């Protein structure tokens, strides 16, 4: 599955898991990316879009 949104270019964020004893290990936070049919320039096509772009109406779904 794609790791970034094709509309807003949202990507995975990186940081640390921090335990109770303050040990740190690397981890990532992946965005909620969906493979949906959207209308671009009047024609339907499939794109990988984050759910924030779907909710805010930045793309129009082709149903």
N, C-alpha and C positions, 0 to 999 in steps of 0.2 A: 504494500500500500504506500501511497505517496506520503512524504513527511512534511509537505508544506502546502499551504493554500495557494491556489493559482490566482485568486483575486487580490488578497491583501498581503501575500507572501509571509504569512505567519509560519514560523518554524519551531522546532523543538528548542526548549530552554534547558540550560545546563546548570547544575549546581551540586550541592553535597547533601547526602543523607547524614544527619547528625544524631548519633546515639545518645543515650542517657549519660554515658561516660565520656561524651564529647569526641568520640572517634568519628572521623569523616571519611565517607566513600563517595565516589562520583555517581551521579544519577542524572536522568533526563526527564523532562516533563513534555509529553507529546501533546500537540493540539488535537482536538476532536475533528478529524478530517473525514468527510463523506464523499463518496463517488456518486454524483448526481447528474441528471440531464438538465441542462440550463439553456436558455435562449440567448444567443450571442449574435448580434447583427441580424436578427430576424430568423435565424436558423437554429434548430436544436443541436446541441453537441454535449458530450460528457466531459466533466471537469471534476477535479478534486477541490472541494470547497470546505472551509471551516464552518462550523455551525453558527458562529457569530455573524458571518456574512449572510447565511441563509435567514437567520432571524431578523436581521436589520434591513433586509430587502435590497442588498447590494446586487444580488443576482435574481433573475426571474426563473423559477423552475418550469420546465416543460413537462406537462402532465399528459 
